Amino acid sequence: MTGMTLALITGASRGIGAAAARSLHGTHDLLLGGRDADALAKVAAELPGSTPWPVELTDPAALAEAVRGIDRLDLLVHSAGVGRVGPLADADAALWRHTYDVNVVAVAELTRLLLPALRAAKGRVILINSGAGRTAHPGWGPYAASKFALRAYADVLRGEEPDLRVTTVYPGRTDTDMQRTVRTDEGGAYEPDRYLRPESVAAAIHHAATAPADAHLTEIVIRPS
């Protein structure tokens, strides 16, 4: 670590999380969170001074162990997430539980564990939500519900922790592996030229992470042009 401000990014092995890491490199020391240790190591190799932080976010005991020693944290970026598309009639309890475990419960638990470190730094929390967290459409039941819950969580966190700055980012469709899965579920063509680039979402994350002390960016909505 270089002594710069410290950022922990979940989902940093690919997609928006990896793009956010590249954007924040140079202004922050980075902990790169994710499950795939090999993929995290590859991203870390691109970003000298960053540190892989492999952990299963849905395992509370593993999370508690992983945060040991983090006494001060300037920035927590929640980028990890899952989502599938399909009718409610096909969404069984296992799908609902898994979606909420990753998209909501893991976010709440990791933030809870890191609150002392965030408070010590008067830090920032950035939550990557979705357009589905603002408007729910047919086929998006469990995912949209989890993102509405994440929106509520951010609002409550912002109200309960006035010394922290909490930002929700709502990207539209973005050119990621998850979007490929979504388009397969929808039975449609994958058209990356019509989607946001991960780097464009990362620019918004960087803006929220480096905004002046007098500016609290509470929500950022991004749509493909």
N, C-alpha and C positions, 0 to 999 in steps of 0.2 A: 504494500500500500504506500501511496505517495504522501499522504497527509491531506489530500484534497477531501472535499465532502464525499460521504459514502452513500452509495445507492445500491439497493437490492432490487433486482428485476426478476420476477417469476416468468416462466415461459420464454426464457432467454435463448433457448437453443435454436429457435427458428422464427419465421414470421415477424410479427410486430415486435415481439420481445427482443429478438436479435437485432432488429433495426433500431430499436430504442437504445440498446447497449452501444451500438456503433455511434449513434448520435450523441450520447452522453459521455462517451469516452473522451478524455481530454479536459472535461470539467468535473468529473466525478471518478473516484475509485469505485470499482464495480464488483458486486457479488452477483454471479450469473446463476439464477435458479432454474431448475428443471429436473426431469427424471433421467434423461439420457446423458450419462456422464461423458460418453465419447463425443456426442454432439456439442456439449458444453465446452469440452476441451478444445474443440476446433474453433469455436467462437472466441474463446479466451486467447488462443494462439494469435488471432488477428488483432487483439486488443491488449498490448503489453500492460501489465499491472493489474489486469482483471483476474478474478478468482472464480473458478467453477464452484457452485454451491448446489450439488445434487441432493435432492430430497423428494420423497413422495409427499405431496402437499396434503393428501387426504389421510395421512397417518399422524394423528396428534402427538404421539410419543416421539416419532422421528422429527417432527417439527420442533418440539420442545428441545430436543437435543441439538438440532441444527442451529438454533438461535443462541445457544450458550456462547458467551463471550462478546456478543454484539451489545455493547453498552451505550452506543450513540449511533443513530441512523438519521441521516439527513433526508433521504428520499426512499420511499417504498413504492415500486411500480408493480401493480397486479396485472400482468398480461396473460397469464395462463388461463385457459378456458377450453371448454368442449361444447359441441353443439351438433345435433342431428335434426333433420327435417322429416316430418311425416305426420299423418293424422293422429288426433288424440286417441282414436280407437286402437291404434297400434302402440301407443306409448304406455308400456307397463311400469310397474312400481320400480323395477330395477333401473330403468332409464331415468325416471324422475329423480330417484335417489342419487344416481351417479352424477347427473347434471347439477343438482344442487350441491352435492359434496364438493365438486371441483369449483363451480362458479360462485358459490356463496359461502358455504361452511368453511372451506379452506382459506378463503379471503378473510373471513371474520376471525378465525383462529390465529392465523399468522399475524394479523394486525394486532390482535389482543396481546400476543406474546411479545410483540415488539413495541408496544405502547411506551414502556419506560424509556427505551432507546430513542424513540421518536420525540417524546416529550423533552428529553435532555437536549435535543438539537433544535427544538421547535421546528420539526421537520415537515415534510410534505408527503402526502399519500395521493397517488394517481391510480385510478381504477379504469381499466379499459372495458367499457361497456359495449354497446352496439345500438344501431338504429332500432333493433328489436326490443331494446330497453325503454324506448319511448312510444312505439306503436307496435302492437301485436297483430300479426296476420295469420290466417289459416295455415296450418302446417308447422308453425313455430312454437307450439304450446309449451313444452318443458323449457326450451331455451329462452323464449321470451319471458316466461314467468321467472326464471332465475335471474334474468337481467333486470326486470322490474324490481326484484328483491335486492339486487346489488345497488340499484339506484337508491332505494330506501335506506339501505345500509350506509351509503355514502352521506346521505342527508343527515342521518342521525349522528354519525361519527363527527361530521362537521359541527353540529350543534353541541355535542357533548365535549369536544376537545377543541376549545376556541384558540389554543396556542398552535394548533396544527393547521396547515392549509390542505384542503381535501378537494381534489379535482376529479370529475368524471368526464371521460372522453368517449364520445359516441361516434365511432367511425361507421360509414356505410360499408358496402361490400368491398373487401380488400383482397388483393392477389396473394393468398396464402394457401397452405395445404388444407387448412380447415375449410376454406371456400371451395376447394376442389371437391371435398367430401359433400358439402352442402349441394353443390350443383349436380353431383351424381344422384343424391337423394331426390332432388327436384326433377331429375330427368332432363336437364337442360345442358346446353353447350357451355363450356368454360371459356369465357371471353375476357382475358386479363386486361385488354385495352380499355374495357368499360369499367374497370374497378380501380380503387385507390391503390397506390403502391404502399407497401409497408413503410417506406422511407417518408412518405407524406404524413402518415399517422405519427411516426416517430418525431417529426418536426414539431407537431402539436404537443407531444409529450415533453420535448425539450423546452418548448416555450413555457409550459406550465412549471417545469422544474427549475427554470432560471428566471422567472418573473421577478421584478423588483420587490423588495420587502413590503411596500405599500399596496401591492396588487395580489389579490386572492382570486384566482381564476377558478370558479366553482364548476363550470360546465363548458365543454368545447364540443361542438357538433361539426362533423366533417362529412361531406358527401362527395362522391365522384363528380367531376365537372362534366 
